Amino acid sequence: MVNLPMPPREVYDLIREGTAIVAHPLALTEDRRIDEARQRALTMYYLASGAGGVAIGVHTTQFEV
């Protein structure tokens, strides 16, 4: 059995209480490059709206990019 370290207490408590971890879309420019400003804006939006975290790279369309 693998013995992994526990997350920080506040993270552990948040997960145990229940939280939403949203799938984070990838913000791209027209030429399919990362749009850093829009990516940051999306992250700030999710966190400001109460998401407990964001999951990066989970959309299957991102695998092709």
Contacts in CASP RR format, 6 or more apart in sequence:
PFRMAT RR
TARGET T0000
AUTHOR 0000-0000-0000
METHOD contacts of the structure
MODEL  1
MVNLPMPPREVYDLIREGTAIVAHPLALTEDRRIDEARQRALTMYYLASG
AGGVAIGVHTTQFEV
6 12 0 8 1.000
7 15 0 8 1.000
14 52 0 8 1.000
19 51 0 8 1.000
19 52 0 8 1.000
19 53 0 8 1.000
20 50 0 8 1.000
20 51 0 8 1.000
20 52 0 8 1.000
20 53 0 8 1.000
21 51 0 8 1.000
21 52 0 8 1.000
21 53 0 8 1.000
21 54 0 8 1.000
21 55 0 8 1.000
22 46 0 8 1.000
22 51 0 8 1.000
22 53 0 8 1.000
22 54 0 8 1.000
22 55 0 8 1.000
23 54 0 8 1.000
23 55 0 8 1.000
23 57 0 8 1.000
23 58 0 8 1.000
23 59 0 8 1.000
24 42 0 8 1.000
24 43 0 8 1.000
24 46 0 8 1.000
24 54 0 8 1.000
24 55 0 8 1.000
24 56 0 8 1.000
24 57 0 8 1.000
24 58 0 8 1.000
25 42 0 8 1.000
25 59 0 8 1.000
26 34 0 8 1.000
26 39 0 8 1.000
26 57 0 8 1.000
26 59 0 8 1.000
26 61 0 8 1.000
26 62 0 8 1.000
26 65 0 8 1.000
27 34 0 8 1.000
27 35 0 8 1.000
27 38 0 8 1.000
27 39 0 8 1.000
27 41 0 8 1.000
27 42 0 8 1.000
28 34 0 8 1.000
28 35 0 8 1.000
28 65 0 8 1.000
29 35 0 8 1.000
32 65 0 8 1.000
43 54 0 8 1.000
46 53 0 8 1.000
46 54 0 8 1.000
47 53 0 8 1.000
47 54 0 8 1.000
57 63 0 8 1.000
END
